[in-house]
């Protein structure tokens, strides 16, 4: 196995978990109708190495909603299995983007069942529930905005013109099946949605502590930490200034941010080329 193949396998194992190879075959090799073509805007964004930056930014941005942060603290804990949770999220995104419709719907139902037990009370006595459409709407909007801005900066083929609205509209399909009400269907709608949530957002002590922990204790070998910190720095650099202040994150010099982020995403893209080739072969075999 070459250095490239070994690095690609290690990266895939981290983000997709021990069941990654089996899930890849299911996502790309199961016959049946799909919601989107692989080269559609959502396929281009969600299949690109820039998702590593976008995913970290999404976690940071989502933590600014006190109810979302409380749910994490009460039910999964940011000090727990960080990479296991990442594998679950990455499998969900892959299945709902590239998988057969029947499998995408099955994955969504599984997430809905998991959400049923994620309930609790805020410190001020206000109840929260992961299945609340308002909370689901914030998580969705913060996520897809993060994926889009990361792809703009570091993606191989950034979206232009009408592709940008198409991407937002495509992400609404799975979101509304999950329980989001009135998911944004254009980039303008997405900006308006984020602005509407602004009064609800703040950097609670729990959010600040969680993000510091994820940055400083990523549960990675020492040799892999510089690469992770490069991705994290790129994600911080893409956050709005207000979000950085709320989370007490330092500003990242623009030049350093761009250089580190570009180098990290290029390396990931290079290392995971074999895995992407396997996915394309499975897609082609399925479509024949």
C-alpha positions in Angstrom: 0.0 0.0 0.0 1.4 3.4 -1.0 1.7 6.4 1.4 -1.2 8.0 -0.4 -3.5 4.9 0.0 -2.5 4.5 3.6 -3.2 8.1 4.5 -6.5 8.0 2.6 -7.6 4.8 4.4 -6.7 6.4 7.8 -8.7 9.5 7.0 -11.7 7.6 5.8 -11.5 5.4 8.9 -11.6 8.4 11.2 -14.5 10.2 9.5 -16.6 7.2 8.5 -15.9 4.8 11.4 -15.2 1.0 11.4 -18.3 0.4 9.2 -17.1 2.9 6.6 -16.3 0.5 3.8 -19.6 -1.4 4.2 -21.5 1.9 4.3 -19.7 3.2 1.2 -20.8 0.1 -0.7 -24.4 0.5 0.5 -24.5 4.3 -0.3 -23.0 4.0 -3.8 -23.7 0.5 -4.8 -27.4 -0.1 -3.8 -29.6 0.1 -6.9 -32.7 2.3 -7.0 -33.7 5.9 -7.6 -31.8 8.6 -5.9 -32.8 12.2 -5.0 -29.7 13.8 -6.7 -27.2 13.1 -9.5 -23.6 12.7 -8.3 -22.5 15.8 -10.2 -25.4 18.0 -9.0 -24.5 20.9 -6.7 -25.2 19.0 -3.5 -23.1 16.1 -4.8 -20.2 18.4 -5.6 -20.3 20.1 -2.2 -20.8 17.1 0.0 -18.3 15.0 -1.9 -15.5 17.5 -1.6 -12.5 17.7 0.8 -13.7 21.2 1.9 -16.4 19.4 4.0 -13.7 18.8 6.6 -13.4 22.5 7.1 -17.2 23.1 6.7 -18.0 20.4 9.3 -15.8 21.9 12.0 -17.3 25.4 11.3 -20.8 23.9 11.5 -20.1 22.4 15.0 -18.8 25.8 16.2 -21.7 27.8 14.7 -24.4 25.3 15.9 -23.0 25.5 19.5 -24.2 29.2 19.7 -27.8 28.1 20.1 -28.1 27.4 23.9 -30.7 24.6 23.4 -28.6 22.8 20.8 -25.6 23.0 23.1 -27.6 21.9 26.1 -28.8 18.8 24.2 -25.2 17.9 23.4 -24.1 18.4 26.9 -27.0 16.4 28.4 -27.2 13.5 26.0 -23.9 12.9 24.2 -21.2 15.1 25.8 -18.5 16.7 23.8 -15.9 14.8 25.9 -17.2 11.5 24.7 -16.8 9.7 21.4 -16.2 12.7 19.2 -15.1 10.6 16.2 -18.0 8.1 16.6 -20.5 11.0 16.4 -18.7 12.4 13.4 -19.0 9.0 11.7 -22.7 9.0 12.3 -23.1 12.5 10.8 -20.9 11.8 7.8 -22.9 8.6 7.1 -26.1 10.5 7.3 -24.9 13.1 4.9 -23.5 10.5 2.5 -26.7 8.5 2.6 -29.1 11.4 2.1 -26.9 12.9 -0.7 -25.8 9.9 -2.7 -27.7 6.9 -1.4 -30.8 5.2 -2.8 -34.0 7.0 -1.8 -35.2 4.0 0.3 -32.0 4.0 2.3 -32.0 7.8 2.7 -35.5 7.6 4.2 -34.6 4.7 6.4 -31.6 6.8 7.7 -33.8 9.8 8.4 -36.3 7.7 10.3 -33.4 6.3 12.5 -32.3 9.8 13.3 -35.9 10.8 14.2 -36.1 7.9 16.6 -32.8 8.9 18.2 -34.2 12.5 18.6 -37.2 11.3 20.5 -35.1 10.7 23.6 -33.2 13.9 23.4 -35.2 16.1 25.7 -34.5 18.1 28.8 -34.6 21.4 30.6 -32.5 24.5 30.1 -30.9 26.1 33.3 -33.8 28.6 33.3 -36.4 25.8 33.3 -37.3 26.1 29.6 -37.8 22.6 28.1 -36.0 21.6 24.9 -36.4 18.7 22.5 -34.1 17.8 19.6 -37.2 17.1 17.4 -38.4 20.7 17.8 -38.7 22.1 14.2 -37.3 25.4 15.4 -34.1 23.8 16.7 -33.8 21.5 13.7 -34.1 24.5 11.5 -31.1 26.2 13.2 -29.0 23.1 13.0 -29.8 22.7 9.3 -29.2 26.3 8.4 -25.9 26.5 10.3 -24.7 23.3 8.7 -25.5 24.0 5.1 -24.2 27.6 5.3 -20.9 26.2 6.7 -20.6 23.7 3.9 -21.3 26.3 1.3 -18.8 28.9 2.6 -16.1 26.3 3.1 -16.7 25.1 -0.5 -16.5 28.7 -1.8 -13.1 29.0 -0.2 -11.6 25.6 -0.5 -13.8 23.5 -2.9 -12.4 22.1 -6.1 -15.3 23.5 -8.3 -17.1 26.3 -6.4 -20.8 26.8 -7.2 -21.7 29.8 -9.3 -24.9 31.5 -10.3 -28.1 29.4 -10.1 -26.1 26.4 -8.8 -25.9 28.1 -5.4 -29.7 28.3 -5.0 -30.0 24.8 -6.4 -27.7 23.5 -3.6 -29.7 25.2 -0.9 -33.0 23.8 -2.4 -31.5 20.3 -2.6 -30.5 20.3 1.0 -34.1 21.1 1.9 -35.3 17.7 0.7 -33.8 15.6 3.5 -34.2 18.5 6.0 -38.0 18.6 5.6 -38.3 14.8 5.7 -36.4 15.1 9.0 -38.8 17.6 10.4 -37.5 21.1 9.5 -40.5 23.4 8.6 -40.0 25.7 5.7 -36.3 24.9 5.0 -34.5 27.6 3.0 -34.7 27.0 -0.8 -32.4 29.8 -2.0 -29.2 31.5 -0.8 -31.2 34.6 0.0 -33.6 32.5 2.1 -30.7 30.9 3.9 -29.2 34.3 4.8 -32.6 35.5 6.0 -33.0 32.3 8.1 -29.6 32.8 9.8 -30.5 36.5 10.5 -33.8 35.5 12.1 -32.0 33.2 14.6 -29.5 35.8 15.6 -31.5 37.0 18.7 -31.4 33.4 20.1 -27.7 32.9 19.8 -25.0 33.4 22.4 -21.7 31.9 23.5 -22.7 30.2 26.7 -19.9 28.9 29.1 -20.8 25.4 28.0 -20.3 26.2 24.3 -17.0 28.0 25.0 -15.7 25.1 27.0 -16.9 22.5 24.4 -15.2 24.3 21.5 -11.9 24.7 23.4 -12.0 21.0 24.2 -12.6 20.0 20.6 -9.7 22.2 19.5 -7.2 21.2 22.1 -8.1 17.5 22.7 -9.0 16.0 19.3 -8.1 12.4 20.3 -5.6 12.1 17.4 -2.0 10.8 17.2 0.5 13.6 17.8 1.6 13.4 14.1 -1.9 14.1 12.9 -2.7 17.1 15.1 -1.0 19.8 13.0 -3.3 18.8 10.1 -6.3 18.9 12.3 -5.3 22.3 13.7 -4.9 23.6 10.1 -8.5 22.6 9.3 -9.7 24.0 12.6 -7.9 27.3 11.9 -9.5 27.5 8.5 -12.9 26.9 10.0 -12.4 29.6 12.6 -11.3 32.0 9.9 -14.6 31.4 8.1 -16.8 32.2 11.1 -18.5 35.6 11.4 -16.6 37.9 13.7 -19.5 38.0 16.1 -19.5 34.2 16.4 -15.7 34.2 17.1 -16.2 36.8 19.8 -19.1 34.8 21.4 -17.0 31.6 21.5 -13.8 33.5 22.6 -11.9 32.3 19.6 -8.8 34.2 18.5 -8.8 35.9 15.0 -6.8 34.0 12.4 -4.6 36.0 10.1 -6.2 35.8 6.6 -3.0 34.8 4.8 -2.2 32.1 7.4 -5.8 30.9 7.3 -6.0 30.6 3.5 -2.6 28.9 3.2 -3.2 26.3 6.0 -6.7 25.6 4.8 -5.8 25.2 1.2 -2.8 22.9 2.0 -4.9 20.7 4.3 -7.8 20.3 1.8 -5.5 19.7 -1.1 -3.8 16.9 0.9 -7.1 15.3 1.9 -8.3 15.5 -1.7 -5.1 13.8 -2.9 -5.2 11.2 -0.2 -8.8 10.2 -0.7 -8.7 10.0 -4.5 -8.8 6.2 -4.5 -11.9 6.1 -2.3 -13.7 8.6 -4.6 -12.7 6.5 -7.6 -14.2 3.4 -5.9 -17.4 5.3 -5.2 -17.7 6.4 -8.9 -17.2 2.8 -10.0 -20.0 1.6 -7.7 -22.2 4.4 -9.0 -21.5 3.5 -12.6 -22.2 -0.2 -11.9 -25.5 0.6 -10.2 -26.7 2.8 -13.1 -26.1 0.2 -15.7 
